[in-house]
Amino acid sequence: MIDRPYEMCTRCVMDTSAPDISFDEAGICNYCTDFLEHSGYILHEDPEIKEARLQSFVAKVKASGKGKSYDCVVGVSGGVDSSWVLVKAVELGLRPLAVHMDNGWNSELAQNNIANLVRGLELDLYTHVIDWEEYRSLMQAFFDADVVDIELLYDNAMLAVNFQQAAKFGSNFILSGSNKTSEGMTMPRSWHAFKFDQKNIKEIARRFGRIKLKSFPSVGTFDRVYYELIRRISWDPFLDYLGYNKFDAMSTLARDYGYQPYPYKHYESIFTRFYQGYILPQKFGIDKRRIHFSTLILAGQMERQAALDDLVTIPYQDAQALQEDTQYFLKKMQWSNMDFDGYVSRPRREHEEYGSEEGFYKYMKKAYALRPKGFFRP
């Protein structure tokens, strides 16, 4: 990696910790520019047009779900985005199946949030529980590999479980909590891995422990082709159809469903908050608050100065909470302090060193874009 002088965007809070960042004459970064170019239409969409898009989409989901147990699937983590999707889907007359993927790291707060929500909305909840020893072994393999995206395991399994449940019940729509307002800025490529990389998961599991996937659900390129093109299941960023304000949604959830918020995005999982709050900054020099805050700044939901003030603190509620999570992590992973120090001090290695199907996925995507007109249409 080429050394360069430190610089931070003058409009958001992205900085040179993202290796591919660039700045214009005014000091505005390419992440800002790309975000507004590709997502500005969502942020500033005419309310009447947005409402028309919403009603059209809801009508399509309802029509596809006639005669079925559920007309859509909503993956829930206990976080505000997915919780709000579930609430708004029910308010709009949809019949979602709530789906949760339990990898053994749920916080008690997340479990309570999910339970209160599905009970209050009178919904069915399907929870897929991964065998803890299998998941711990997979995590250990990823730690031994020194790759950046340990959360590839959870994210890939979550995608697989939602696809599986949608296929089981014949639902053509998975309503996602992903949205332009709170997470629309492109994640730096060096900060994460390709989320459908089943090959990468299996190769790391094989190389660092000869682990075979049993209770762990996974999804790769061929699976995605099957679910999306053959079964006609689509992932839809449902919140982009709404005038979504993260903080207003949080207040309503707290008032109506006893929802308790987390200090930062995705902190409903004990591991995720330890990974984002300590492992990423300490081992990889990555603070994901920068991209989360930057998106909110550009969406007009956070003041830049408030983000700057927060960034001078540790990515944790306080030092005591960090200490408690550190000890919990060490005990659950069966690590000593020496094990952990050794892991943090080792250099990073790239996911691609262990095999990846990202190149194949890009090839398939390009081939699909060049398909004859009408090919793969229902």
N, C-alpha and C positions, 0 to 999 in steps of 0.2 A: 504494500500500500504506500502511495506517495505521500510524504509529509507535506502539509500545507498549513498556512497561518489560520488560526481559529477565526471563524466568522459566524455570526448569527443573522438570520433574516430580519430585516427591519419591519416586516409586517406581521409575521407569525413568530414562532420560537424554534423553528427547525434550524439546525446548525451543521457544522462540518463533521459531526459524528456520523452523519449520513455520507458515505464516501462519494456518491455520485451527485451531490448537491452542487448547484451553480447559482450565481447571483448576477442580476442585471446592474446597470449603472446606479440605480437607486438602492441597491442592496436587497432587492426582493428576490426570493429564491424560486427555483423552478418548480418546487412542490406547490407553492402558492399559485403560481401561474397555471400549472396543469390542473390543479383542483378547481379553480374558478372557470377555466375553459371547459372542463368536462362535467362539472357538477353545478355550475352557477344556475343553470336552467331549473334545477330542482329547488335551490334555495330561494330563487326569486320568481318562481312560477306564479302566474296569475291564479288567485284562489278559485275562481270559477272553473278554470281549465283543470286545476288539480282535483277539484271535487268531481268533475265529469270523468276524469280518468279513474278516480277511486270507484265511483258507482259502476262504471263499465267493467272494471276488474272484478268487483264483488259479484256482479251479475254473472260473469263468466264462471267464477268459482262455484257459485250456487248451482248453476246449470249443470256443471260437470259432476256435481256431487249428488244429484238426484238419485234416490234409491240406494245410496251408500250409507254406511254407518257414520262416516265423517266426510266433509267436503274438502278438508285441507289438514295439513300437519303443521304444528308449530313446535320447534325445538326450544325448550326452556332451560335456562341455566340458573335462574334466580337473579340474574342481572336486570337492570331497568329496561334495556332495549327489548329483549325477548318477552319480558313481562308485559310491556305495553302493547306489543303485537297481540298477545293473547287477549288482553282486555278489549282492545279496539275491534278485534275480529268478532268477538261475541257481541259487542254493541252493534255491529253492523249486520248481525243476523247469521253469521257463519257458524259452522259446527266443527270446530277444530279438535283434533286429538293432540293433547300435549305430550311431548316426547322428551325424556331426559336421559342423558348418558352419565352414569355414575362410575367414575374411575377411582373412587376411594379417597378423593381429596375434597369433597364437599365441606364447606364450613357449615356449622349449625345454623348460622344466619341464612345461608342459601336454602337449606332444607326447609326452614320455617317459611321463608318467602314463597317457595314453590307450593308448599302445603296450603298456606293461607289463600294463595291465588286460585288454585284449582278447586278448593273447597268453596270459596266465595263465588266462583263462576260456575260451579256445578259441572265440571268437566271431567272426562276420563284422562288419566295419566298413565302412560307407559314408561317404565324405567328399565333401561338395560344396565345390568350390573356386571362389570368386568371382574373376573377373579383377581383378587388383590395380588396374590403372589405372581401371577402371570404379568400383571401390569407393572408391578415393581421391577420384575426382571427386564421388561422392555425398557423401562425408564433407566435402569442401570446400564443397559446396553447403549442407550443414547448418551448417557453421561460419559461412559468409557470411550465413546466415539468422539467426544469433544465438539459436537456439532451445535449450532446456535439454537435450532428450533426444537426444543424438547416438547413443546406443545403441539408439534405435528402429530404426536400420538393421539392426544385428546381430539384435536380438530378433525383428523381423518376418521376416527371412530364415530364422532358425532355426525359427520356427513353420512357415513354408512348406515347408522341406525335410523336416521330420518328417511333416507331413501328406502330402506327395507320396510319401514312401517307404512310409508306412502304406497309402496307397491303391494303390500299385504292387503290393504283396505281399498285399493283401486283409486286412491286420491291422486289427482294430477298436479296438485299445488302444495309446495312447502313454503310457508310464509316465514321469511327470515327477518331477524332483528337488525341485520346489517343495513346501514343507511348512509346517505351523503351528509346529513346534518352533523352527526357526531363522530363518524369514522370514514368519511369519504376521501380523505387524502391518501394517495398511494403510499403504501408501506415501502420503505427503502428495501431494495431486493436483498441486500446483505443482512437484513434484520430478521428474515424468516425464510421458510422453505416452501416449495410447491405443495399445496395441501392435499392433492390427490396422488401423492407419490407413494403408492403401496409398495413399489419395488424398493424404494429407499428404506422403508420400515422393515421389510423382510430381510434385506441384505444386512442391515445393522444388527437386527435380532440374531441372524445366523452367525455373523462374524464375531459378535461379542456375547456368546452364551448359547449358541445353537438352540434358540428359542423358536418354537412353533406356535403360530397363532391359533388359539382354541376359542376362548370366550371373547377374544378381542375382535370386534368387527372392523373390517377395513374396506377401502374402496380405491380402485385404480382407474386408469384410462378406459379400459374395456367396460368396466362396471358403469362408468359415467355415460359412455355411449349407450349402453343398454337402458339405463334408467331414463336418460333424457331424450334419446332419439327413438328408442323402441317403445318404452312404456309411457313416453310423453309426460314425464314428471319434471316440473320446472321449479327452480328456486327463485322466489320473488322477494325483492327488498320492500316489504310491505310498508314500512314507515315512510318510504319516499312518496307514497300516495297521500300521506297525511301532512298537516302542518305540524311537524314534530319538534317539540321543544323538550329536551332531555330533563331540564329542571322542573318544568311544569308537570311533566309526566310523573316524575319522582314524587312530587307533592301529592298528586292525586292518588297514586298507588299507596302512599303512606296513610292518607286519610281514609281511603275506602277499603283497603285490604291489609292494613297493618304492616305494610312493606317497610323494611329497614334498609337504608342505603349503605353503600360501601364507599371508602374514601377515594378510590380510583377505579377506572374502567377495568372490568374483568376480575375484580378482587373477590368475587363470590367463591372462588376456589382457593383453598389455602396454598396449594402449590403454585397456582398462577400468580398470586400476589407475591410469593417468595421469589418466584422466577423473574417476574417483571420488576419487583422492588429491590432485589439484591443480586441474583445471579447474573441477569443481563447487564446491569451497570458495572458490576465488579469484574466479571470474566470477559465480557464482550464490549464494554464501553457503550452500551445502548440504554437510553432512558426513553421508554415508549410513551411517557407522559408528553414528550415533545410533540409527537404526531397527534395524539389525542387532543391536547390543548390547542394545537394549531388549527385543527379542524373546527373546534368550537369557536375560536377567535374569528375565523373567516365566515362562520355561520352566524356571527353576531350574538353568540350565547356566552361569551367569556371575554373579559377585558385582557388585553395583552399584558398589562402590568400585573394583574392578578396571577397570570400564568408564570411570569418571571419571578414573582415573590414565592410562589409554590416551588419552583424549580431549584431554589437555593436550599431547600430542605430535602431530607431523604425521602425516597418514594414510599414512605410508610406513615401510618398515623402518628407513631412516635417510636423512640428507641426501644421501649419496653415491648411493644408489639412485635418489633423485628426480632428481638431476642427470643421471645416466646415461639415465634414461627420457626426460627433457626433450630431451636431444640426439638420442636415437633418434627421438623423435616429430618433431622439426624436420626431420631428414634424410629420414625416410620420407614426410612430407607436403610436402617441398620448401619449407619455410618458413624465413624469416630470424627472428632474435630480434625484429626490429621488427614483422614480421608477427604474431608471437605476442603481443607486448605490445599491439598495436593491437586484436587480437581480444579479449583479456581485458578491456581497458578499455571496450569498447563496451557499451551497455546491452542488457539482455535483450529479446527479442521473443517473443511467444507463438506456439505452433504453429498455433493457430486463425487467425492472420492470413493464413496461406498456404492455407487450405482444409483441411477435416477431414471425415471420415465418421463421427466419434464420435456425433454427433447422430442420424444415420441408423441406426447400430448400436443405439442405445438405443431408437429407435422400433421397430425390428425385434424387439428383445428383448421389449419390452412387448407387441407384437402376438402374439408366439409364446406369451407367458404367458396371453394371453386366447383362445388357439386353442380350437376345439371339442374336446371330449374324444375322444381316440383319434387326432387329427390328427397326422401325421408319425410315428406309431408303426410299427415294422417289422412 
